[in-house]
């Protein structure tokens, strides 16, 4: 038994019927379109992850610059007192 009670013979029969109904050329086109869609999806996911990493880096850089500015302001106050 194969998938959910469907044996290998039944799977081959289903494949033959699908090929007869749609033809090999149409199935090849559908496979190519599906592959292209998957590639596009993966590319978009990777770009989204890269953008998220870039935003995290920009946020950290902004926080670091704020801290540096705060230190400079405190040093200037100390100079005014002394």
VENPE-V737071 format. One record per pair of residues at least 12 apart in sequence whose C-alpha atoms are under 8 Angstrom apart, sorted by the first residue. I is the first residue (numbers start at 1). GAP is how many residues later the second one is. D is the distance in Angstrom with one decimal. If there is no record, write none. Layout:
I_GAP_D, I_GAP_D
This chain:
none
